[in-house]
Amino acid sequence: MIKVAKNAGFCFGVARAVDMVYRELDAGKKVCTLGEIIHNPQMVEELADRGVLVVDSPADVPKGYSMVIRSHGVGSDIYTQLVEHGVSYVDATCPFVAKIHSIVANTDKEKEIVLIAGDAEHPEVQGIIGHCTAPCFSFLTKSELENLVQIHPEFFSKRIVMVAQTTFNTLMWSECVKTAKKVYTNLAIFDTICNATVNRQKESQEISKCVDLMIVIGGRHSSNTAKLKEVCEEHCTTVLVETAAELKPDMFRGVRRIGITAGASTPARIIKEVQQTMSEILNNVENEDINFEEALEQTLKSTYTGEKVTGIVSSVSPNEVSVDIGTKHAGYIPASELSDDPNVRPEDIVKPGDEISLIVLRVNDQEGTVMLSKKRVDAMEGFEKICEAQENNTTMQGTVIDIVKGGVIAVTGGARVFIPASQATASRNEPLEGLLKKDVEFKILEVNRGRRRAVGSIRAVLKEKKKAQEDAFWADIEIGKKYTGTVKSLTSYGAFVDLGGVDGMIHVSELSWSRIKHPSEVVNVGDVVDVYVKDLDTENRKISLGFKKAEDNPWEILKREYPEGTVCDAKIVSMTTFGAFAQIIPGVDGLIHISQIAKERIEKPQDVLSVGQVVKVKITAIDFERKRVSLSMKALLDDADLAKANEADEVVASTEE
């Protein structure tokens, strides 16, 4: 039985660094590296054959050479030296290492201490130390950390910032974290072990638990390869080899279950060579019928650019997603190839264990990596759905991700749809900003299969919904039915009210029982009003609305509160040759005939009255049918004279007695 680790071989950072060197060479440049580009003698030798030099400092870079900073990274002083010596350089520092540089560079030298879990002699740790602004100390084991605690009591008065070399042993890191938490209260822990390292160590450990022999392929000076060996030999016999030449038949005698893994600096071709040699040895071992080549070849099967593959998500980080596609390549999806929405985080899209469809963007067999895209598969599948939606005139749902010149971009199922400004809102010239990041529904107006482009319309869906809403409304409406609506607009002749997708109009005469000049005297746009259907024109779909309430009818108020004979105040509102009109209550005016203004005869009302004057009147008659009211000021004077006469008669009678 042969068990092969899926995460064996080049990691993202190493593949990226080697790729940068080859790009420089392919561009015709003379290249050198600051130290060995990776800890693999065979790869270093291969690069040397192409003229790549290894230098120890920027001062050693020959004239005309471009320098590549390896994935381990360097201290800040190296960048200063590069500038001082005028050296052109390419920075291949692994992004995960650069993150650690950023953390330690932002520490406070007065208030903080940096603790680094890692080998102080390793170039990655030396680079981290070179970026620390606060005092820093490194440790390799739990006991070394405990020793630091004992000999540095001053640490307790400071904030401890704890980071790890990206290839540090994950089990050892867990132990060190527990120790630090027990002794330090002001502690900031940054788990900076690379996901690829974590997955590689975890997978190798699991395999080593169920095999008799573990083969670890990689350079002996490689930190992550050494840690793989440490992890595996806790559970079974483990052999580390750099090349196929180190494999011996005696290693496999009596062994029935074999596991294999490889360090992050191990090229795919070396794994391939080990596979071929191991197959030859195993096939010659007596009573053994193991075809290692066949077993390993399955994991080394090739792939090609443009191929559609299925992958299993192995890890998720902010910048990329690691994927197993069933080949010997380290598959990864850059964050930019996960989704068209730049605001979505990778962990919101996928999680470890998910099976997803992908497109191969680039294969690098030399480094053993393959770049993949999820969003392009989504776009292809989504575009087919778009084409179907156009053919069937169905409504699609999507999210507006961008506002562009002339319209907006919506994404549905990973495919992009352009929606022109004229089709993006219910009416023209409405602002588009309110649509950004909103879920919308739209119809597909046209597609271009050759260019994989589509044009959509939100307005078409809104029009359909409005028509359906109108049809339902008209099927239910009847005269006298009451509604609550919102004032939508005002004109000189009335107010238009939205009843829920259908508009009705309140004529200006229906807004108030008293006379008004403009609807704005009673209502404003946006007001919520209670109305009833006064009249319908079903053919032209026009609705006349009533707003005035019967109980507010001034003639009803007059009948209820001002019967004939009532004495009240009235305001003179206008005058004619035959009398003056006075307002009793808003909406009801009465006539004071010229003969009822004064006891003596007058030529015209203006001789006694003026517009705006408030006078006492008596309601002498009301004609509700003709809506006329007769008023008298004279009647009040006659009543006063009669009262005085009665008082005089009472006085005389009393005297006679």
PyMOL commands that set and color helices and strands:
alter all, ss='L'
color gray80, all
select helices_A, chain A and resi 12-26+41-49+58-60+76-84+95-105+123-129+142-151+153-157+170-183+195-208+223-233+244-246+249-252+268-284+292-299+335-337+346-349+375-392+421-423+433-435+458-476+508-510+519-521+550-552+554-561+594-596+605-607+634-656
alter helices_A, ss='H'
color red, helices_A
select strands_A, chain A and resi 2-4+30-34+53-55+65-69+88-91+112-117+136-139+159-164+187-189+213-217+237-241+258-262+308-316+320-324+330-334+355-364+369-373+396-404+407-412+415-420+439-448+453-457+482-491+494-498+503-507+528-537+542-546+567-576+579-585+588-593+614-623+628-632
alter strands_A, ss='S'
color yellow, strands_A
deselect
rebuild
show_as cartoon
